Amino acid sequence: MDNHLCKITIVGGGTAGWMTALVLDSVLSRTSGSKDRPRICLIESPDIATVGVGEASVLRMPATIRQADIS
């Protein structure tokens, strides 16, 4: 039986969903080979408007950006 994780689905966009996808992708790229790395799929509703204030409430935002290898 193959227990290899093939796909991660994040349900919900906005700051939380997109930052989760970013950090997961960053961590997985460092810990897995490209062949073994699961695909990340983000599902967000086209009917829900973006609030656009969530990133200001994340105290660790600078550290999260650095963790994702974004200068």
Distance bins in CASP14 RR format, pairs under 12 A and 6 or more apart:
PFRMAT RR
TARGET T0000
AUTHOR 0000-0000-0000
RMODE 2
METHOD distances of the structure
MODEL  1
2 36 0 0 0 0 0 1 0 0 0 0 0
3 36 0 0 0 0 0 1 0 0 0 0 0
3 38 0 0 0 0 0 1 0 0 0 0 0
4 32 0 0 0 0 0 1 0 0 0 0 0
4 33 0 0 0 0 0 1 0 0 0 0 0
4 35 0 0 0 0 0 1 0 0 0 0 0
4 36 1 0 0 1 0 0 0 0 0 0 0
4 37 0 0 0 0 0 1 0 0 0 0 0
4 38 0 0 0 0 1 0 0 0 0 0 0
4 39 0 0 0 0 0 1 0 0 0 0 0
5 24 0 0 0 0 0 1 0 0 0 0 0
5 28 0 0 0 0 1 0 0 0 0 0 0
5 31 0 0 0 0 0 1 0 0 0 0 0
5 32 0 0 0 0 1 0 0 0 0 0 0
5 36 0 0 0 0 1 0 0 0 0 0 0
5 37 0 0 0 0 1 0 0 0 0 0 0
5 38 1 0 1 0 0 0 0 0 0 0 0
5 39 0 0 0 0 1 0 0 0 0 0 0
5 40 0 0 0 0 0 1 0 0 0 0 0
6 32 0 0 0 0 0 1 0 0 0 0 0
6 35 0 0 0 0 0 1 0 0 0 0 0
6 36 0 0 0 0 1 0 0 0 0 0 0
6 37 0 0 0 0 1 0 0 0 0 0 0
6 38 1 0 1 0 0 0 0 0 0 0 0
6 39 1 0 0 1 0 0 0 0 0 0 0
6 40 0 0 0 0 0 1 0 0 0 0 0
6 41 0 0 0 0 0 1 0 0 0 0 0
7 24 0 0 0 0 0 1 0 0 0 0 0
7 28 0 0 0 0 0 1 0 0 0 0 0
7 37 0 0 0 0 0 1 0 0 0 0 0
7 38 1 0 1 0 0 0 0 0 0 0 0
7 39 1 0 1 0 0 0 0 0 0 0 0
7 40 1 0 0 1 0 0 0 0 0 0 0
7 41 1 0 0 1 0 0 0 0 0 0 0
7 42 0 0 0 0 0 1 0 0 0 0 0
7 43 0 0 0 0 0 1 0 0 0 0 0
8 17 0 0 0 0 0 1 0 0 0 0 0
8 20 0 0 0 0 1 0 0 0 0 0 0
8 21 0 0 0 0 1 0 0 0 0 0 0
8 23 0 0 0 0 0 1 0 0 0 0 0
8 24 1 0 0 1 0 0 0 0 0 0 0
8 25 0 0 0 0 1 0 0 0 0 0 0
8 27 0 0 0 0 0 1 0 0 0 0 0
8 28 0 0 0 0 1 0 0 0 0 0 0
8 32 0 0 0 0 0 1 0 0 0 0 0
8 37 0 0 0 0 0 1 0 0 0 0 0
8 38 1 0 1 0 0 0 0 0 0 0 0
8 39 1 0 0 1 0 0 0 0 0 0 0
8 40 1 0 1 0 0 0 0 0 0 0 0
8 41 1 0 0 1 0 0 0 0 0 0 0
8 42 0 0 0 0 1 0 0 0 0 0 0
8 43 0 0 0 0 0 1 0 0 0 0 0
9 17 0 0 0 0 0 1 0 0 0 0 0
9 20 0 0 0 0 0 1 0 0 0 0 0
9 21 0 0 0 0 0 1 0 0 0 0 0
9 24 0 0 0 0 0 1 0 0 0 0 0
9 38 0 0 0 0 1 0 0 0 0 0 0
9 39 0 0 0 0 1 0 0 0 0 0 0
9 40 0 0 0 0 1 0 0 0 0 0 0
9 41 1 0 1 0 0 0 0 0 0 0 0
9 42 1 0 0 1 0 0 0 0 0 0 0
9 43 1 0 0 1 0 0 0 0 0 0 0
9 44 0 0 0 0 0 1 0 0 0 0 0
10 16 0 0 0 0 1 0 0 0 0 0 0
10 17 1 0 1 0 0 0 0 0 0 0 0
10 18 0 0 0 0 1 0 0 0 0 0 0
10 19 0 0 0 0 1 0 0 0 0 0 0
10 20 1 0 1 0 0 0 0 0 0 0 0
10 21 1 0 1 0 0 0 0 0 0 0 0
10 22 0 0 0 0 0 1 0 0 0 0 0
10 23 0 0 0 0 0 1 0 0 0 0 0
10 24 1 0 0 1 0 0 0 0 0 0 0
10 25 0 0 0 0 0 1 0 0 0 0 0
10 38 0 0 0 0 0 1 0 0 0 0 0
10 39 0 0 0 0 0 1 0 0 0 0 0
10 40 1 0 0 1 0 0 0 0 0 0 0
10 41 1 0 0 1 0 0 0 0 0 0 0
10 42 1 0 1 0 0 0 0 0 0 0 0
10 43 1 0 0 1 0 0 0 0 0 0 0
10 44 0 0 0 0 1 0 0 0 0 0 0
11 17 0 0 0 0 1 0 0 0 0 0 0
11 20 0 0 0 0 0 1 0 0 0 0 0
11 21 0 0 0 0 0 1 0 0 0 0 0
11 41 0 0 0 0 1 0 0 0 0 0 0
11 42 0 0 0 0 1 0 0 0 0 0 0
11 43 1 0 1 0 0 0 0 0 0 0 0
11 44 0 0 0 0 1 0 0 0 0 0 0
11 45 0 0 0 0 1 0 0 0 0 0 0
12 18 0 0 0 0 1 0 0 0 0 0 0
12 19 0 0 0 0 0 1 0 0 0 0 0
12 20 0 0 0 0 1 0 0 0 0 0 0
12 21 0 0 0 0 1 0 0 0 0 0 0
12 41 0 0 0 0 0 1 0 0 0 0 0
12 42 1 0 0 1 0 0 0 0 0 0 0
12 43 1 0 0 1 0 0 0 0 0 0 0
12 44 1 0 1 0 0 0 0 0 0 0 0
12 45 1 0 0 1 0 0 0 0 0 0 0
12 46 0 0 0 0 0 1 0 0 0 0 0
12 48 0 0 0 0 1 0 0 0 0 0 0
12 50 0 0 0 0 0 1 0 0 0 0 0
13 19 0 0 0 0 1 0 0 0 0 0 0
13 20 0 0 0 0 1 0 0 0 0 0 0
13 21 0 0 0 0 1 0 0 0 0 0 0
13 22 0 0 0 0 0 1 0 0 0 0 0
13 41 0 0 0 0 0 1 0 0 0 0 0
13 42 1 0 0 1 0 0 0 0 0 0 0
13 43 1 0 0 1 0 0 0 0 0 0 0
13 44 1 1 0 0 0 0 0 0 0 0 0
13 45 0 0 0 0 1 0 0 0 0 0 0
13 46 0 0 0 0 0 1 0 0 0 0 0
13 48 0 0 0 0 1 0 0 0 0 0 0
13 49 0 0 0 0 0 1 0 0 0 0 0
13 50 0 0 0 0 1 0 0 0 0 0 0
13 51 0 0 0 0 0 1 0 0 0 0 0
13 52 0 0 0 0 0 1 0 0 0 0 0
13 54 0 0 0 0 0 1 0 0 0 0 0
14 20 0 0 0 0 1 0 0 0 0 0 0
14 21 0 0 0 0 0 1 0 0 0 0 0
14 22 0 0 0 0 0 1 0 0 0 0 0
14 42 0 0 0 0 1 0 0 0 0 0 0
14 43 0 0 0 0 0 1 0 0 0 0 0
14 44 1 0 0 1 0 0 0 0 0 0 0
14 45 0 0 0 0 0 1 0 0 0 0 0
14 48 0 0 0 0 1 0 0 0 0 0 0
14 49 0 0 0 0 0 1 0 0 0 0 0
14 50 1 0 0 1 0 0 0 0 0 0 0
14 51 1 0 0 1 0 0 0 0 0 0 0
14 52 1 0 0 1 0 0 0 0 0 0 0
14 53 0 0 0 0 0 1 0 0 0 0 0
14 54 1 0 0 1 0 0 0 0 0 0 0
14 55 0 0 0 0 1 0 0 0 0 0 0
14 58 0 0 0 0 0 1 0 0 0 0 0
15 21 0 0 0 0 0 1 0 0 0 0 0
15 22 0 0 0 0 0 1 0 0 0 0 0
15 23 0 0 0 0 0 1 0 0 0 0 0
15 44 0 0 0 0 0 1 0 0 0 0 0
15 50 0 0 0 0 1 0 0 0 0 0 0
15 51 0 0 0 0 1 0 0 0 0 0 0
15 52 1 0 0 1 0 0 0 0 0 0 0
15 53 0 0 0 0 1 0 0 0 0 0 0
15 54 1 0 1 0 0 0 0 0 0 0 0
15 55 1 0 1 0 0 0 0 0 0 0 0
15 56 0 0 0 0 1 0 0 0 0 0 0
15 57 0 0 0 0 1 0 0 0 0 0 0
15 58 1 0 0 1 0 0 0 0 0 0 0
15 61 0 0 0 0 1 0 0 0 0 0 0
15 64 0 0 0 0 0 1 0 0 0 0 0
16 22 0 0 0 0 0 1 0 0 0 0 0
16 23 0 0 0 0 0 1 0 0 0 0 0
16 42 0 0 0 0 0 1 0 0 0 0 0
16 44 0 0 0 0 0 1 0 0 0 0 0
16 50 0 0 0 0 0 1 0 0 0 0 0
16 51 0 0 0 0 0 1 0 0 0 0 0
16 52 0 0 0 0 0 1 0 0 0 0 0
16 54 1 0 0 1 0 0 0 0 0 0 0
16 55 0 0 0 0 1 0 0 0 0 0 0
16 57 0 0 0 0 0 1 0 0 0 0 0
16 58 0 0 0 0 1 0 0 0 0 0 0
16 61 0 0 0 0 0 1 0 0 0 0 0
16 64 0 0 0 0 0 1 0 0 0 0 0
17 23 0 0 0 0 1 0 0 0 0 0 0
17 24 0 0 0 0 1 0 0 0 0 0 0
17 25 0 0 0 0 0 1 0 0 0 0 0
17 40 0 0 0 0 0 1 0 0 0 0 0
17 41 0 0 0 0 0 1 0 0 0 0 0
17 42 1 0 0 1 0 0 0 0 0 0 0
17 43 0 0 0 0 1 0 0 0 0 0 0
17 44 1 0 0 1 0 0 0 0 0 0 0
17 50 0 0 0 0 0 1 0 0 0 0 0
17 54 0 0 0 0 0 1 0 0 0 0 0
17 55 0 0 0 0 0 1 0 0 0 0 0
17 58 0 0 0 0 0 1 0 0 0 0 0
18 24 0 0 0 0 0 1 0 0 0 0 0
18 25 0 0 0 0 0 1 0 0 0 0 0
18 40 0 0 0 0 0 1 0 0 0 0 0
18 42 1 0 0 1 0 0 0 0 0 0 0
18 43 0 0 0 0 0 1 0 0 0 0 0
18 44 0 0 0 0 1 0 0 0 0 0 0
18 50 0 0 0 0 0 1 0 0 0 0 0
18 52 0 0 0 0 0 1 0 0 0 0 0
18 54 0 0 0 0 0 1 0 0 0 0 0
18 55 0 0 0 0 1 0 0 0 0 0 0
18 58 0 0 0 0 0 1 0 0 0 0 0
18 64 0 0 0 0 0 1 0 0 0 0 0
18 68 0 0 0 0 0 1 0 0 0 0 0
19 25 0 0 0 0 0 1 0 0 0 0 0
19 26 0 0 0 0 0 1 0 0 0 0 0
19 42 0 0 0 0 0 1 0 0 0 0 0
19 54 0 0 0 0 1 0 0 0 0 0 0
19 55 1 0 0 1 0 0 0 0 0 0 0
19 57 0 0 0 0 0 1 0 0 0 0 0
19 58 1 0 0 1 0 0 0 0 0 0 0
19 60 0 0 0 0 0 1 0 0 0 0 0
19 61 0 0 0 0 1 0 0 0 0 0 0
19 63 0 0 0 0 0 1 0 0 0 0 0
19 64 1 0 0 1 0 0 0 0 0 0 0
19 65 0 0 0 0 1 0 0 0 0 0 0
19 67 0 0 0 0 0 1 0 0 0 0 0
19 68 0 0 0 0 1 0 0 0 0 0 0
19 70 0 0 0 0 0 1 0 0 0 0 0
20 26 0 0 0 0 0 1 0 0 0 0 0
20 27 0 0 0 0 0 1 0 0 0 0 0
20 28 0 0 0 0 0 1 0 0 0 0 0
20 40 0 0 0 0 1 0 0 0 0 0 0
20 41 0 0 0 0 0 1 0 0 0 0 0
20 42 0 0 0 0 1 0 0 0 0 0 0
20 44 0 0 0 0 0 1 0 0 0 0 0
20 58 0 0 0 0 0 1 0 0 0 0 0
20 64 0 0 0 0 0 1 0 0 0 0 0
20 68 0 0 0 0 0 1 0 0 0 0 0
21 27 0 0 0 0 0 1 0 0 0 0 0
21 28 0 0 0 0 0 1 0 0 0 0 0
21 38 0 0 0 0 0 1 0 0 0 0 0
21 39 0 0 0 0 0 1 0 0 0 0 0
21 40 1 0 1 0 0 0 0 0 0 0 0
21 41 0 0 0 0 1 0 0 0 0 0 0
21 42 1 0 1 0 0 0 0 0 0 0 0
21 43 0 0 0 0 0 1 0 0 0 0 0
21 44 0 0 0 0 0 1 0 0 0 0 0
21 68 0 0 0 0 1 0 0 0 0 0 0
22 28 0 0 0 0 0 1 0 0 0 0 0
22 29 0 0 0 0 0 1 0 0 0 0 0
22 40 0 0 0 0 1 0 0 0 0 0 0
22 42 0 0 0 0 1 0 0 0 0 0 0
22 55 0 0 0 0 0 1 0 0 0 0 0
22 61 0 0 0 0 0 1 0 0 0 0 0
22 64 1 0 0 1 0 0 0 0 0 0 0
22 65 0 0 0 0 1 0 0 0 0 0 0
22 66 0 0 0 0 0 1 0 0 0 0 0
22 67 0 0 0 0 1 0 0 0 0 0 0
22 68 1 0 1 0 0 0 0 0 0 0 0
22 69 0 0 0 0 1 0 0 0 0 0 0
22 70 0 0 0 0 1 0 0 0 0 0 0
23 29 0 0 0 0 0 1 0 0 0 0 0
23 30 0 0 0 0 0 1 0 0 0 0 0
23 40 0 0 0 0 0 1 0 0 0 0 0
23 58 0 0 0 0 0 1 0 0 0 0 0
23 60 0 0 0 0 0 1 0 0 0 0 0
23 61 0 0 0 0 0 1 0 0 0 0 0
23 63 0 0 0 0 0 1 0 0 0 0 0
23 64 1 0 0 1 0 0 0 0 0 0 0
23 65 0 0 0 0 1 0 0 0 0 0 0
23 66 0 0 0 0 0 1 0 0 0 0 0
23 67 1 0 0 1 0 0 0 0 0 0 0
23 68 1 0 1 0 0 0 0 0 0 0 0
23 69 0 0 0 0 0 1 0 0 0 0 0
23 70 0 0 0 0 0 1 0 0 0 0 0
24 30 0 0 0 0 0 1 0 0 0 0 0
24 31 0 0 0 0 0 1 0 0 0 0 0
24 32 0 0 0 0 0 1 0 0 0 0 0
24 37 0 0 0 0 0 1 0 0 0 0 0
24 38 0 0 0 0 1 0 0 0 0 0 0
24 39 0 0 0 0 0 1 0 0 0 0 0
24 40 1 0 1 0 0 0 0 0 0 0 0
24 41 0 0 0 0 0 1 0 0 0 0 0
24 42 0 0 0 0 1 0 0 0 0 0 0
24 64 0 0 0 0 0 1 0 0 0 0 0
24 67 0 0 0 0 0 1 0 0 0 0 0
24 68 0 0 0 0 1 0 0 0 0 0 0
25 31 0 0 0 0 0 1 0 0 0 0 0
25 32 0 0 0 0 0 1 0 0 0 0 0
25 34 0 0 0 0 0 1 0 0 0 0 0
25 37 0 0 0 0 1 0 0 0 0 0 0
25 38 0 0 0 0 1 0 0 0 0 0 0
25 39 0 0 0 0 1 0 0 0 0 0 0
25 40 1 0 1 0 0 0 0 0 0 0 0
25 41 0 0 0 0 0 1 0 0 0 0 0
25 42 0 0 0 0 0 1 0 0 0 0 0
25 67 0 0 0 0 0 1 0 0 0 0 0
25 68 1 0 0 1 0 0 0 0 0 0 0
25 69 0 0 0 0 0 1 0 0 0 0 0
25 70 0 0 0 0 0 1 0 0 0 0 0
26 32 0 0 0 0 0 1 0 0 0 0 0
26 37 0 0 0 0 0 1 0 0 0 0 0
26 40 0 0 0 0 0 1 0 0 0 0 0
26 64 0 0 0 0 1 0 0 0 0 0 0
26 65 0 0 0 0 0 1 0 0 0 0 0
26 66 0 0 0 0 1 0 0 0 0 0 0
26 67 1 0 0 1 0 0 0 0 0 0 0
26 68 1 0 1 0 0 0 0 0 0 0 0
26 69 1 0 1 0 0 0 0 0 0 0 0
26 70 0 0 0 0 1 0 0 0 0 0 0
27 37 0 0 0 0 0 1 0 0 0 0 0
27 38 0 0 0 0 0 1 0 0 0 0 0
27 40 0 0 0 0 0 1 0 0 0 0 0
27 64 0 0 0 0 0 1 0 0 0 0 0
27 67 1 0 0 1 0 0 0 0 0 0 0
27 68 0 0 0 0 1 0 0 0 0 0 0
27 69 0 0 0 0 0 1 0 0 0 0 0
28 34 0 0 0 0 1 0 0 0 0 0 0
28 36 0 0 0 0 1 0 0 0 0 0 0
28 37 1 0 1 0 0 0 0 0 0 0 0
28 38 1 0 0 1 0 0 0 0 0 0 0
28 39 0 0 0 0 1 0 0 0 0 0 0
28 40 1 0 0 1 0 0 0 0 0 0 0
28 68 0 0 0 0 0 1 0 0 0 0 0
29 36 0 0 0 0 0 1 0 0 0 0 0
29 37 1 0 0 1 0 0 0 0 0 0 0
29 38 0 0 0 0 0 1 0 0 0 0 0
29 40 0 0 0 0 0 1 0 0 0 0 0
29 67 0 0 0 0 0 1 0 0 0 0 0
29 68 0 0 0 0 1 0 0 0 0 0 0
29 69 0 0 0 0 1 0 0 0 0 0 0
30 37 0 0 0 0 0 1 0 0 0 0 0
30 67 0 0 0 0 1 0 0 0 0 0 0
30 68 0 0 0 0 0 1 0 0 0 0 0
30 69 0 0 0 0 1 0 0 0 0 0 0
31 37 0 0 0 0 1 0 0 0 0 0 0
31 38 0 0 0 0 0 1 0 0 0 0 0
32 38 1 0 0 1 0 0 0 0 0 0 0
32 39 0 0 0 0 0 1 0 0 0 0 0
32 40 0 0 0 0 0 1 0 0 0 0 0
44 50 0 0 0 0 1 0 0 0 0 0 0
51 57 0 0 0 0 0 1 0 0 0 0 0
52 58 0 0 0 0 0 1 0 0 0 0 0
54 61 0 0 0 0 1 0 0 0 0 0 0
55 61 1 0 1 0 0 0 0 0 0 0 0
55 62 0 0 0 0 0 1 0 0 0 0 0
55 64 0 0 0 0 1 0 0 0 0 0 0
55 65 0 0 0 0 1 0 0 0 0 0 0
58 64 1 0 0 1 0 0 0 0 0 0 0
58 65 0 0 0 0 1 0 0 0 0 0 0
60 66 0 0 0 0 1 0 0 0 0 0 0
60 67 0 0 0 0 1 0 0 0 0 0 0
60 68 0 0 0 0 0 1 0 0 0 0 0
61 67 0 0 0 0 0 1 0 0 0 0 0
61 68 0 0 0 0 0 1 0 0 0 0 0
61 70 0 0 0 0 0 1 0 0 0 0 0
62 68 0 0 0 0 0 1 0 0 0 0 0
62 70 0 0 0 0 0 1 0 0 0 0 0
62 71 0 0 0 0 0 1 0 0 0 0 0
63 70 0 0 0 0 0 1 0 0 0 0 0
64 70 0 0 0 0 1 0 0 0 0 0 0
65 71 0 0 0 0 1 0 0 0 0 0 0
END
